């Protein structure tokens, strides 16, 4: 028997600079910091940001390995096991893509699936994010 899931609670990413990422997610998507802490004895900082309907958990670990180059490209990333991206739904993905580009965000790939438009972008640390059109 399957367990009952009641919500998507959070998505976690690792970044090289926590402060820069907090600013990036606030400026690009309006996320707000809800708490900050450190993992004792591990030299890891963590912050939680409130998104729409979920929390983004962001880690900065001293000495962490950088994101491999292949993980920065959606189709190449599919050839590596593991988490791929998280997706943010918007009512007008073309407009959102234009606004993000105007803010200096690079479009990694355009993705049209069954006539529905979306794009993949990279955050300031190279993590992939899908911006996908949803019904309002």
C-alpha positions in Angstrom: 0.0 0.0 0.0 1.4 3.4 -1.0 1.9 6.1 1.6 -0.2 9.2 1.2 1.7 12.3 0.2 0.1 15.6 1.2 2.4 18.1 -0.4 5.7 18.8 -2.2 7.6 20.1 0.8 10.9 21.3 -0.6 13.5 21.0 -3.3 17.2 21.3 -2.4 20.2 22.6 -4.3 23.9 23.1 -3.6 25.6 26.3 -4.7 29.1 27.8 -4.4 27.9 31.1 -2.8 24.8 31.2 -0.6 24.4 35.0 -0.5 24.6 35.4 -4.3 22.0 32.6 -4.7 19.6 34.1 -2.2 19.8 37.4 -4.0 19.3 35.7 -7.4 16.2 33.8 -6.4 14.7 36.9 -4.7 15.3 39.1 -7.7 14.3 36.6 -10.4 11.3 34.9 -8.8 10.4 36.9 -5.6 11.3 34.1 -3.2 11.8 35.1 0.4 14.2 33.8 3.0 12.3 32.1 5.8 15.3 30.8 7.8 19.0 30.4 7.8 21.3 28.1 9.7 24.6 26.1 9.7 25.2 22.4 10.1 27.4 22.2 13.2 30.8 20.8 12.5 30.3 20.4 8.8 31.1 23.9 7.5 27.8 24.0 5.6 25.5 27.0 5.5 21.8 26.4 4.6 18.9 28.7 3.9 15.2 28.1 3.1 13.3 30.3 0.7 9.6 30.3 0.3 8.5 29.8 -3.3 4.9 29.4 -4.5 3.6 26.2 -2.9 7.0 24.8 -1.9 10.3 25.7 -0.2 13.7 25.9 -1.9 16.5 24.7 0.4 19.9 26.0 -0.6 23.2 24.7 0.7 26.7 26.1 0.6 29.3 23.5 1.6 32.9 24.6 1.9 35.1 22.7 -0.5 32.2 21.2 -2.5 33.0 20.0 -6.1 31.6 22.3 -8.8 28.7 21.3 -11.0 30.0 19.1 -13.9 29.7 20.8 -17.3 27.4 18.2 -18.7 24.9 18.9 -15.9 24.4 22.4 -17.2 22.8 21.3 -20.5 19.3 19.7 -20.2 19.7 16.9 -22.9 23.2 16.0 -21.8 22.2 16.0 -18.1 19.6 13.3 -18.9 22.6 10.9 -19.5 23.6 11.2 -15.8 21.5 9.5 -13.1 20.0 11.7 -10.4 18.0 14.8 -9.9 17.5 16.8 -13.2 15.8 20.1 -12.4 12.8 21.6 -10.8 10.0 23.3 -12.7 8.1 26.5 -12.0 4.7 27.0 -13.7 3.8 30.3 -15.2 0.7 31.5 -17.2 2.8 33.0 -20.0 6.1 31.1 -20.5 7.2 33.2 -23.6 6.7 36.4 -21.6 8.5 35.0 -18.6 11.4 33.9 -20.8 11.7 37.4 -22.3 11.6 39.0 -18.8 14.3 36.6 -17.5 16.5 37.2 -20.5 16.1 41.0 -19.9 17.4 40.3 -16.4 20.5 38.6 -17.8 19.3 35.0 -17.3 20.6 32.6 -20.0 18.1 30.4 -21.7 19.7 26.9 -21.8 17.1 25.3 -24.0 13.6 25.9 -25.4 11.2 23.0 -24.7 7.9 22.7 -26.5 6.0 19.6 -25.6 2.7 18.9 -27.3 2.3 22.6 -28.2 3.1 23.8 -24.7 6.0 26.2 -24.5 8.7 26.2 -21.8 12.3 27.0 -21.4 15.2 25.7 -19.3 17.3 28.4 -17.6 20.3 28.2 -15.3 20.5 29.8 -11.9 23.6 31.8 -10.9 25.3 28.5 -9.9 24.4 26.6 -13.1 21.5 24.6 -11.7 18.8 23.9 -14.2 15.3 25.3 -13.7 12.4 24.7 -16.1 9.9 27.5 -16.7 6.8 25.9 -18.1 3.4 27.3 -19.1 0.4 26.0 -17.1 -3.3 26.7 -17.2 -4.3 29.6 -15.0 
